[in-house]
Amino acid sequence: MKTVVITGSTRGLGFGLARRFLEKGCSVVVNGTRQGSVDRALSELSTFAGRVHGVVGDAASEPDVERLYREAGQRFGPVDIWVNNAGIGQPMARAWEIESGRLEQIVAVNLLGVVHGTIVPFRAMKARRSGMIFTMEGHGSNGRIVDCMAIYGTTKSAATYFTKAFAHEARGSGVTIGRLLPGIVVTDMLFETVSGNDPENARRRKFYNLLADDVDTVSAFLVDGMLAAQGPSPRIEWLTRRKAMLRMLFGSFRKRDFFAGA
Protein backbone atom coordinates (compact mmCIF):
# COMPACT_ATOMS: atom_id res chain seq x y z
CA MET A 1 0.00 0.00 0.00
CA LYS A 2 1.51 3.32 -1.10
CA THR A 3 1.31 6.63 0.73
CA VAL A 4 0.38 9.54 -1.53
CA VAL A 5 0.36 13.31 -0.90
CA ILE A 6 -1.42 15.64 -3.33
CA THR A 7 -1.22 19.41 -2.91
CA GLY A 8 -4.31 21.41 -3.80
CA SER A 9 -6.53 18.34 -3.69
CA THR A 10 -9.79 19.45 -2.11
CA ARG A 11 -11.51 19.93 -5.47
CA GLY A 12 -11.02 19.62 -9.22
CA LEU A 13 -8.40 17.35 -10.71
CA GLY A 14 -6.48 17.08 -7.42
CA PHE A 15 -9.58 15.70 -5.70
CA GLY A 16 -10.13 13.33 -8.60
CA LEU A 17 -6.58 12.03 -8.22
CA ALA A 18 -7.10 11.54 -4.49
CA ARG A 19 -10.27 9.52 -5.03
CA ARG A 20 -8.65 7.36 -7.70
CA PHE A 21 -5.57 6.62 -5.57
CA LEU A 22 -7.86 5.62 -2.70
CA GLU A 23 -9.83 3.33 -5.00
CA LYS A 24 -6.52 1.70 -5.90
CA GLY A 25 -5.86 0.90 -2.23
CA CYS A 26 -3.41 3.72 -1.45
CA SER A 27 -3.38 5.92 1.64
CA VAL A 28 -3.83 9.57 0.67
CA VAL A 29 -3.22 12.94 2.30
CA VAL A 30 -5.30 15.73 0.78
CA ASN A 31 -4.35 19.37 1.14
CA GLY A 32 -6.00 22.74 0.83
CA THR A 33 -5.52 26.26 2.15
CA ARG A 34 -8.75 26.39 4.18
CA GLN A 35 -10.03 24.11 6.92
CA GLY A 36 -13.52 24.20 5.45
CA SER A 37 -12.40 22.92 2.06
CA VAL A 38 -10.31 20.16 3.64
CA ASP A 39 -13.23 19.10 5.83
CA ARG A 40 -15.58 18.96 2.82
CA ALA A 41 -13.11 16.83 0.87
CA LEU A 42 -12.71 14.41 3.79
CA SER A 43 -16.48 14.18 4.13
CA GLU A 44 -16.84 13.28 0.46
CA LEU A 45 -14.11 10.65 0.88
CA SER A 46 -15.52 9.24 4.11
CA THR A 47 -15.95 5.83 2.46
CA PHE A 48 -12.17 5.53 2.70
CA ALA A 49 -11.91 6.54 6.38
CA GLY A 50 -8.68 5.25 7.87
CA ARG A 51 -6.77 5.70 4.63
CA VAL A 52 -7.37 9.40 4.02
CA HIS A 53 -6.15 12.38 6.01
CA GLY A 54 -6.32 16.12 5.46
CA VAL A 55 -3.77 18.84 6.16
CA VAL A 56 -4.39 22.58 5.85
CA GLY A 57 -1.45 24.45 4.37
CA ASP A 58 -0.19 26.78 1.66
CA ALA A 59 1.87 25.05 -1.05
CA ALA A 60 3.83 28.29 -1.51
CA SER A 61 5.05 28.16 2.11
CA GLU A 62 8.08 25.98 2.78
CA PRO A 63 7.17 25.49 6.48
CA ASP A 64 3.65 24.42 5.46
CA VAL A 65 5.03 21.96 2.90
CA GLU A 66 7.44 20.54 5.48
CA ARG A 67 4.54 20.10 7.91
CA LEU A 68 2.47 18.43 5.19
CA TYR A 69 5.24 15.92 4.54
CA ARG A 70 5.82 15.35 8.24
CA GLU A 71 2.13 14.75 9.03
CA ALA A 72 1.79 12.36 6.11
CA GLY A 73 4.70 10.32 7.41
CA GLN A 74 3.38 10.29 10.96
CA ARG A 75 -0.05 9.17 9.78
CA PHE A 76 0.77 6.60 7.10
CA GLY A 77 4.53 6.10 6.97
CA PRO A 78 7.10 7.24 4.38
CA VAL A 79 5.63 9.09 1.39
CA ASP A 80 5.89 7.05 -1.80
CA ILE A 81 4.26 9.46 -4.27
CA TRP A 82 4.05 13.25 -3.99
CA VAL A 83 1.99 15.20 -6.54
CA ASN A 84 2.49 18.96 -7.03
CA ASN A 85 -1.02 19.81 -8.15
CA ALA A 86 -1.81 23.07 -6.33
CA GLY A 87 -2.37 25.92 -8.74
CA ILE A 88 -4.24 29.19 -9.20
CA GLY A 89 -5.71 30.39 -12.47
CA GLN A 90 -5.53 34.00 -13.58
CA PRO A 91 -8.39 36.33 -14.48
CA MET A 92 -8.95 36.54 -18.24
CA ALA A 93 -7.10 39.83 -18.45
CA ARG A 94 -3.89 41.30 -19.82
CA ALA A 95 -0.89 41.06 -17.53
CA TRP A 96 -0.95 44.78 -16.68
CA GLU A 97 -4.64 44.62 -15.75
CA ILE A 98 -4.18 42.14 -12.89
CA GLU A 99 -3.84 43.71 -9.46
CA SER A 100 -0.46 43.11 -7.85
CA GLY A 101 -1.68 41.07 -4.89
CA ARG A 102 -3.43 38.54 -7.14
CA LEU A 103 -0.44 38.43 -9.49
CA GLU A 104 1.97 37.64 -6.66
CA GLN A 105 -0.35 34.94 -5.34
CA ILE A 106 -0.49 33.21 -8.73
CA VAL A 107 3.28 33.24 -9.09
CA ALA A 108 3.85 32.08 -5.51
CA VAL A 109 1.49 29.10 -5.59
CA ASN A 110 2.14 27.99 -9.17
CA LEU A 111 5.92 28.29 -9.02
CA LEU A 112 7.09 28.29 -5.41
CA GLY A 113 4.55 25.57 -4.72
CA VAL A 114 6.39 23.36 -7.20
CA VAL A 115 9.84 24.36 -5.96
CA HIS A 116 9.06 23.64 -2.29
CA GLY A 117 6.90 20.67 -3.23
CA THR A 118 9.83 19.09 -5.01
CA ILE A 119 12.75 19.93 -2.73
CA VAL A 120 11.05 19.05 0.58
CA PRO A 121 9.95 15.50 -0.31
CA PHE A 122 13.10 14.90 -2.36
CA ARG A 123 15.39 15.38 0.64
CA ALA A 124 13.59 12.63 2.55
CA MET A 125 13.20 10.33 -0.45
CA LYS A 126 16.84 10.72 -1.42
CA ALA A 127 17.91 9.52 2.02
CA ARG A 128 16.13 6.23 1.42
CA ARG A 129 16.73 6.23 -2.38
CA SER A 130 13.07 5.66 -3.10
CA GLY A 131 10.01 7.72 -4.03
CA MET A 132 8.27 9.59 -6.82
CA ILE A 133 7.53 13.31 -7.24
CA PHE A 134 5.23 14.45 -10.04
CA THR A 135 4.44 18.00 -11.15
CA MET A 136 1.26 18.94 -12.99
CA GLU A 137 1.84 20.83 -16.20
CA GLY A 138 -0.63 23.24 -17.77
CA HIS A 139 -1.08 26.00 -20.31
CA GLY A 140 2.28 27.59 -20.99
CA SER A 141 4.32 24.44 -20.39
CA ASN A 142 4.88 24.03 -24.13
CA GLY A 143 5.50 27.73 -24.78
CA ARG A 144 2.20 28.35 -26.58
CA ILE A 145 0.96 31.91 -26.14
CA VAL A 146 -2.68 32.81 -25.57
CA ASP A 147 -3.81 36.35 -24.83
CA CYS A 148 -4.97 36.98 -21.25
CA MET A 149 -3.03 33.96 -19.95
CA ALA A 150 0.45 35.50 -19.71
CA ILE A 151 0.95 35.24 -15.95
CA TYR A 152 -0.47 31.74 -15.55
CA GLY A 153 1.39 30.51 -18.63
CA THR A 154 4.66 31.99 -17.40
CA THR A 155 4.38 30.16 -14.08
CA LYS A 156 3.64 26.84 -15.79
CA SER A 157 6.51 27.31 -18.24
CA ALA A 158 8.89 28.03 -15.37
CA ALA A 159 7.59 25.09 -13.33
CA THR A 160 8.18 22.75 -16.25
CA TYR A 161 11.73 24.01 -16.72
CA PHE A 162 12.41 23.62 -13.00
CA THR A 163 11.08 20.06 -12.98
CA LYS A 164 13.15 19.02 -15.99
CA ALA A 165 16.28 20.69 -14.57
CA PHE A 166 15.70 19.17 -11.14
CA ALA A 167 15.29 15.70 -12.68
CA HIS A 168 18.66 16.19 -14.38
CA GLU A 169 20.33 17.26 -11.15
CA ALA A 170 18.70 14.37 -9.25
CA ARG A 171 19.84 11.65 -11.65
CA GLY A 172 21.25 8.67 -9.81
CA SER A 173 19.42 9.56 -6.58
CA GLY A 174 16.90 6.74 -6.85
CA VAL A 175 14.03 9.27 -6.80
CA THR A 176 11.69 9.63 -9.76
CA ILE A 177 10.97 13.22 -10.86
CA GLY A 178 8.12 13.13 -13.35
CA ARG A 179 5.62 15.34 -15.15
CA LEU A 180 1.87 15.00 -15.63
CA LEU A 181 0.20 16.40 -18.74
CA PRO A 182 -3.56 16.30 -18.18
CA GLY A 183 -4.62 18.19 -21.29
CA ILE A 184 -7.80 20.25 -20.91
CA VAL A 185 -9.86 19.21 -17.90
CA VAL A 186 -13.34 20.46 -17.05
CA THR A 187 -12.83 22.12 -13.66
CA ASP A 188 -13.87 25.38 -12.02
CA MET A 189 -10.66 26.93 -13.37
CA LEU A 190 -11.72 26.12 -16.93
CA PHE A 191 -15.21 27.52 -16.39
CA GLU A 192 -13.66 30.81 -15.26
CA THR A 193 -12.02 31.21 -18.68
CA VAL A 194 -15.34 31.10 -20.56
CA SER A 195 -17.61 33.25 -18.41
CA GLY A 196 -19.65 35.68 -20.45
CA ASN A 197 -21.58 35.49 -23.71
CA ASP A 198 -19.25 37.35 -26.06
CA PRO A 199 -18.07 35.70 -29.32
CA GLU A 200 -14.60 34.94 -27.96
CA ASN A 201 -16.00 32.92 -25.05
CA ALA A 202 -18.36 31.11 -27.42
CA ARG A 203 -15.34 30.16 -29.54
CA ARG A 204 -13.48 28.91 -26.48
CA ARG A 205 -16.44 26.80 -25.35
CA LYS A 206 -16.63 25.15 -28.77
CA PHE A 207 -12.89 24.43 -28.70
CA TYR A 208 -13.03 23.00 -25.19
CA ASN A 209 -15.99 20.77 -26.04
CA LEU A 210 -13.81 19.22 -28.74
CA LEU A 211 -10.70 18.66 -26.65
CA ALA A 212 -11.62 18.71 -22.97
CA ASP A 213 -12.33 15.73 -20.73
CA ASP A 214 -13.97 15.27 -17.36
CA VAL A 215 -12.03 14.89 -14.13
CA ASP A 216 -12.81 11.19 -13.67
CA THR A 217 -11.44 10.22 -17.08
CA VAL A 218 -8.19 12.14 -16.75
CA SER A 219 -7.53 11.32 -13.11
CA ALA A 220 -7.96 7.58 -13.74
CA PHE A 221 -5.41 7.72 -16.57
CA LEU A 222 -2.87 9.76 -14.61
CA VAL A 223 -3.08 7.64 -11.46
CA ASP A 224 -2.66 4.41 -13.43
CA GLY A 225 0.33 6.01 -15.15
CA MET A 226 1.96 7.08 -11.88
CA LEU A 227 1.50 3.69 -10.26
CA ALA A 228 3.08 2.00 -13.29
CA ALA A 229 5.77 4.64 -13.92
CA GLN A 230 9.35 3.56 -14.48
CA GLY A 231 12.58 5.39 -15.12
CA PRO A 232 14.01 8.54 -13.52
CA SER A 233 11.84 11.16 -15.29
CA PRO A 234 8.59 9.80 -16.76
CA ARG A 235 6.23 12.03 -18.70
CA ILE A 236 2.59 10.92 -18.42
CA GLU A 237 0.47 12.59 -21.10
CA TRP A 238 -3.27 12.22 -21.56
CA LEU A 239 -4.10 14.50 -24.50
CA THR A 240 -1.38 13.55 -26.95
CA ARG A 241 -0.93 15.43 -30.22
CA ARG A 242 -2.31 12.45 -32.15
CA LYS A 243 -5.39 12.25 -29.92
CA ALA A 244 -5.99 15.99 -30.25
CA MET A 245 -5.70 15.85 -34.05
CA LEU A 246 -8.20 12.99 -34.27
CA ARG A 247 -10.65 14.91 -32.12
CA MET A 248 -10.31 17.98 -34.31
CA LEU A 249 -10.89 15.87 -37.43
CA PHE A 250 -13.83 13.90 -36.07
CA GLY A 251 -15.14 16.41 -33.57
CA SER A 252 -18.61 16.47 -35.11
CA PHE A 253 -19.16 12.98 -33.71
CA ARG A 254 -18.40 14.13 -30.14
CA LYS A 255 -21.77 15.54 -29.17
CA ARG A 256 -20.89 17.05 -25.81
CA ASP A 257 -21.53 20.36 -24.12
CA PHE A 258 -19.71 20.75 -20.83
CA PHE A 259 -21.02 24.29 -20.49
CA ALA A 260 -24.75 23.76 -20.97
CA GLY A 261 -26.57 25.83 -18.42
CA ALA A 262 -23.37 27.49 -17.21
PyMOL commands that set and color helices and strands:
alter all, ss='L'
color gray80, all
select helices_A, chain A and resi 12-23+35-44+46-48+62-76+95-97+100-128+150-169+188-192+199-211+215-228+241-249+251-253
alter helices_A, ss='H'
color red, helices_A
select strands_A, chain A and resi 3-6+27-32+52-56+81-84+132-136+176-181+235-237
alter strands_A, ss='S'
color yellow, strands_A
deselect
rebuild
show_as cartoon
